[in-house]
Amino acid sequence: MNEVPLHKDLPLPDYDHLPAGTLPTRISGLEEADVAQLITYEKAHGNRLPILQVLEKRLHDLQGGAVPRGPQAPDTPEVNTGQPDTPQSASVPGPPVNPPSQGDPTNPAQPRA
């Protein structure tokens, strides 16, 4: 039996936390050996049937002549880099500020005149 790979050696970053629905896209650029490595890891750790089915189907396709497509290391938007997706300009105005004229009737701390 194959030796179980360490989490840090897996071809997909943060593999354990990827949503199952994104897995087919994430593994589309992987080679046969990388998919086999994920299968070995999954069987030893999560052993989740839906995940194993996706991985085993991809491995079978690769063994049947399918060619890896897409980037080798696809983007992982689930991984938070701490940076916003789109930079926002400082010139973007916020909502208008309209202070109440003589107090706010819904706020008992502000008396009405």
N, C-alpha and C positions, 0 to 999 in steps of 0.2 A: 504494500500500500504506500502511496505517496506520503511524504512528510508534510505535516500541516504547516502552511506558511504563516508567518507572523503578520499581524495587522499592518505594520509599517511597510511590509514588502508587497502588499497588494497593489495591483495595477490601477485601482480606482481610489482616489482620496476619499476618506470618510465613508467607505463602503457600507459600514453598518448602519449609517443614518440616511442613506439615499432612499427616497420614496420608491416603492415597488413599481409604480407606473413609469418611472423614468429609466428603469434598468435596461430595457431593450435598446434605448437610444444610447445609453452610457456604454454598453458593451459592443456596439456596432463597429467600433474602430479597433477592437482588441484582437490580437492573434489567438490562435488555437491554444497555445500554452498558457496564455493569460486567463482565458476562460476556464481552462482546466484547473488552474490555481484557485480561481474564485469558487469553483465547485467543491474542491477539497476543503477550503476554508469554511464555506457555508455548511457542509455536512458536519464538520467538527464543532461549529459554534451555534448557529441559529437553527440549521436543519429545517428551514421553512420551505414547505412543499411548493408554493407558487414561485418562489425565487429559484429553487432548484429546477423547476420545469422550464423557466425562461433560459437559465444558464445551459441546461442540457440540450435544449432545442438549438441554441446558438452554436454550441460545440458540435452537434450533429451536422448542422448546416455548413460549418467551417470544414469539417472532415469530408463533407460531400462536395467540396469545391467552392463554397462561397468565399468571397474576397472581403476582408475587412474594409469597411467604408466609414468615412467620417474621420474626425480627428482622433489621434491616438489617445490623447487625454482630453475628453470632452469637458466643456465648462460645467461647473457645479454651482448653480446659483443658490443652492441650499446652504453652501458654506458662506458664512457671514465674514466678509473681509473688513467690516467696519467702515467701508466707504459707501456713500450713496450711489444708487444706480445711475442717476443723472445729476450732474452738478447744477445747482440752482444759483442763478445770478442774484447778487445783492440788490439789484434794481427791481426785483419782483415785489410789487406792493402787497402788503397784507390787507386784511379786511378793514374797512373804514371804522374809525373810532367815533362814536356818537355818544358823548356823555349825557346822562339825563339832565334836564334843565333845572329842576328843583327837587332833586332826590329821587330815589327809586321806590315806588310804592310796594314793590315786592321784597324790598330789603328793609327790615325793621331797624337796622342800625343807622339808616339814613332818614332823618326826619323830613317830612314834607313841610313846605313853608305855607 
